[in-house]
Amino acid sequence: MNAGRHTPSFNTSERIVRSLLAAALIAAVIWSLTGNASPEVIVSRFW
């Protein structure tokens, strides 16, 4: 597990970047599906 010292931090940062990209992609799909609605409308749909 402790073979590489630099890999854990790199993997976590890469996971964060990938999760942010995935969230941005999902947000873009929702944004297009809602017909470019205001953020308040999108938030109110989930909450």
Buried (B, 14 or more C-beta within 10 A) or exposed (E): EEEEEEEEEEEEEEEEEEEEEEEEEEEEEEEEEEEEEEEEEBEEEEE
